[in-house]
Amino acid sequence: MSRGSPVRKHYLVSQLKRLRAEARLSQEQVAEEMGWDVSKLYRIENGRFVRLNPESVAALCRLYGADDGLFEELVAIAKAARRHKPWWSQFEEGAGNDFYSVEYEATLIEEYAVGLVPELVQHPDYWAALVRRRVPAGSAEYQKLCAALRQRQAAVLERDDPPRFWSVVDESALRCAVGGPQVMRAQLTHLLELVKHPNLVIQVLPLSQGMAHPATFTVLRLDGGAKVGYIGVPPHGCFVDGGDRVAAYAQRFELLQATALPPQETPGYLRRVLAELEDADG
């Protein structure tokens, strides 16, 4: 069996958990020693990671006092797993990669979107129109960025055990004519299909409610209940520091859910906007 297989990764995780327990170290103590947020160790020990750095595995083994044979075995598994590169590894470190890693591991994604449709539910033509604002159409970078959206959507929404995605979309995002009427028709039709999925919910926050929040933000819940907050859109956003601030954003999202149109009204709203586009074209 390949060292990079899911079974071997599960073995790696189970051994690290066993070693920590035998060393009588708490997750908080290990996180402090490693210079990590405790949520990172929690994700590692629950298998909610894509790749685990071999250097980190080696450091954990030393901290836990693993014998030489197990040390070498676990580091070898980590090296093999590292060869399976996630889609975002094609981009520079720091360019949203940390967010994409957490997004991939999330069990629940809650996003408030203002100005633009959330990227996870964007139609390819809508995304391409946005990319053309940044790089020349047809260039290698253009092709790379266009492909990246599809890779991201597939990695998150189409995997075997996808997260629940719940978005409150400000009406401004659905009224902003990105790419022109034809692109917007494709985008709205795409949303109408997506809201049929049981793990995907979209609510519309009417303009009549005023500006609910000035920026897009996301609250991601990980396996075990830990939450991570992010303000803006990757790679240009930033993580929310501190559990209290993350909790505040989670509470803010709950208020937005209560203020927005109920989910069952979303299809009717989208159809009305589509009809308005058709009427405008005459």
Summary of the structure (lengths in Angstrom):
residues: 282
radius of gyration: 21.4
end to end distance: 62.3
largest distance: 75.6
contacts: 850
relative contact order: 0.12
helix: 57%
strand: 12%
